[in-house]
Amino acid sequence: MKILALLLSITLAFGQDTEYQSLAACTRDLVGEYGERDSIKVFQEGKIEERIPSYIDELYYTNKTEGEETKQAYSELQNELTMNKEAKAAWDIVARGKGENMEGVMDAAHRLDVLLGGDERELVSARFWGWVRKYWKKIVKAIIIIVRAIFKSWFK
């Protein structure tokens, strides 16, 4: 766990240039970089959702404002997942390890982009839309940084 925290710290410090607009695009990039076999292992066994609070704590330590915004974004995401069954099903695949293969994970990532970060307003509750426009990329960033840290700690 200490190694993962160190890798998260390094990634937070040096990984600021990457854009995190699309979870599907970032997931596709990970598969290209690490391969399908290792990627599905990380998404199935990496306990991504369980690691998000630690990531937020580390982020808060390095950048208080970014940490607070990401914590708020994650809280709002959890609220939306209780109301949006389609988004919850996709989240289960991406962040809770329920994907059978990387094609399914990438499809779920794309559905999350559309449901939570896309321009298809009718698919997202009105209350949630303002948050989506501003904060979806923070959730994408959290997931991708965590996945990259897992890759670095598991496949050195």
ZISUL-V454679 format. One record per helix or strand of 3 or more residues. SS is the DSSP state (~ for helix, > for strand). FROM is the first residue (numbers start at 0). TO is the last residue. If there is no record, write none. Layout:
SS;FROM;TO  SS;FROM;TO
//
This chain:
~;1;13  ~;22;33  ~;35;44  ~;47;61  ~;63;82  ~;84;94  ~;101;116  ~;120;122  ~;125;153
//
